[in-house]
Amino acid sequence: MSSPQFREPLIEVKDLYVYFYTYAGVVKAIEDMTFTIYKGEKFCMVGETGCGKSVTSRALANIVPSPGRIVKGKVIYYRDGKPINILELSEEQLREIRGKEIAYIVQDPSSALDPLYTIGYQIVETMIDHYTVKDWKEGYKRAVELLREVLMPDPEQRIKNYPHELSGGQRQRAVISIGLSNMPRLLIADEPTSSLDVTVQAQLLELLRRLVREHGLTLFLITHDMGVVAEMCDRVAVLYAGNIVELAPVDEIFKNPKHPYTMGLLRAVPNPQADIEKLEPIPGTIPNLIYPPPGCRFHPRCPFARDVCKREKPPLVEVGPGHYVRCWLHAE
Amino acid sequence: MSAEEVYEKKILDRFSDALIAFIVKIITLFKKDWAKKNKSRIDEWRLMLYALNRSPIGIAGLVLGLGFVIIGIIGPWIAPHSYDFSYIMATGKFKEYYLAPPGTGGALLGTDDLGRDLLSLLLYGARVSLMATVLVLPIGITIGIIIGLVAGYYGGAVDEILMRLTDVFLAFPGLILALAFSSALTQRIALAIAHSQFLTSLISSLFGVKPVDALNVAPVLSIIVALWIVWWPGYARMTRGLTLQEKNNVYVEASKALGLSSPAIMFRHILPNILGPIIVMMTLDIGGVILTEAGLSFLMGAMVKIPDWGAIVQAGSQYLVQGKWWLVIFPGLAILISVLGWNLFGDSLRDILDPRTRRSIEFKIKKKKKMEEGEEQ
């Protein structure tokens, strides 16, 4: 099973730098980020906590929270084949894209809904604001359909419920249906299942996969769970300390990891097929991004670190079809 | 399902149940099925009233506060005499009715130096105080909320500018600032009233005075305008703080990511979520406005013709040394009671609006499942 080839780009991130200006200093959260998401694919971003996954996803819709700022770079969104730089749009133009063409599903469904409104209201609200539906009556009808589509039990009743009356899984379904309400082209899901039960997780992932297939969505999934990656994705970007260290089709990552960090990550995950005696954690901790290590950011924890790693930052090089690695081991 | 709703009730609870049943009935007239859909909301309302019923101080405050409002509305009609009626002019008995003590020949609370009936003056004065609160609070609060929301939501330079502006207003003592504004404004407002037939009739009906005296309301109006100017900074500060706190919630970020406009996020999502503390502060401020208005009219004096509580105290204070206490004590009591009422109610309102209090009340008064049929359903 080889991953299908997607050729038409939907969104291109070029040379993105995001810094956070805190009192302690400038946190260089993302540096030199370049990747492309193709139309119709399921693109995954994986990495440890604090490596910049969520910030990257927010940068795509230009909602990096303060004190963060996009220092430079481009986010090019292809709308009907025409490239638009999202970072140069006015707030008003952005609003037309956010929620309508790029939808965002946040990590924690319990706080992503306004406690004072019924979920029906919140679903319809975005549709009304984007003129997807004519009036509230039509909106509610559509909301019931949407909830049915995300397999919410008893949707006619649920649209009258307030968020606190729903379970975590139901809330996340509601959040997903809000995201879907305007039929976006890109769905960004920021760890959509990490706060849920394993069984609910599996259902929701299956649901996302079905939605992508049926509606021709493009999915940008953020996770720290290699299991989810293997399950869901076509291509994977492995992030470490604000840099993409490896970018490859999903099979390649699991069969043929090139970067020492990816290898470490895979060894740190239990694999029921392989009979490993114990899991190997990656030694050390993620670096302080106010003073990132010079050269390759992974070198203090890397078993293969050489002199050049401490001095110079490795470039992203192609080592196989669609397989990119940022490591001096492969750069020569 | 009805078994767990059997509460141990007091007499007042039956009252409040009836009240809520009545409100629900009225709403159902306009919206069918409303009661069924909003069952949990109605239950919350009921518990809120139960919580109020269990706080004697809150009840006392509500009674006093509502008493003030009712007397403010009907005062001019139930007053035994008009505010400009003078026993001296009517009977010609100067000696008897000049500063007559309470109980003298028909004047229940005594008369002032012009021979006017003090009780009538106080009843008319209640209307003036009520109008002051009604005119000051909504406008002052609206300005404050809008400035606070905008500052808190946008942050950065907008926040800095708006909050420094607020600081400028807060830097002066409110009473002094209001005094300066109101003394500067009185002339202009009087001029505006004199030139407009409409304003004259509006003001005379609002304040319960004769159209001839509408001009004399100008000082009170200038106080009201001055209070708009000094009243918003407190609300702007509070709203900004609450907005900053609320802004951190994920749903605000989520609605931004969904492409909702900033006004929609501010007014549809943030504002309703922070309204609780603002309502409490508003209730406490009703007393504050009455007090400040009375204080300002006391300081400005000179409003002999208009029955304003502060002005009555001021006019009467010069006779206090002669032992004519009623001119100061009775209006003072009127101010005290109305201010106290709203303050007490505001204090217990804070508890009532807190969901935790409701839960504990629910827990406390809930009976164990009764075997006999409860009267509910």
Interface residues (C-beta under 8 A of the other chain):
Chain A: R58 A61 I63 P65 S66 E91 L94 R95 E96 I97 R98 G99 K100 A103 Y104 V106 Q107 D108 S111 A112 L113 D114 P115 L116 Y117 E125 T126 D129 H130 K160 E165 V175 I178 G179
Chain B: K37 S40 G155 G156 N249 V250 Y251 E253 A254 S255 K256 A257 L258 G259 L260 S261 S262 A264 R268 H269 P272 N273
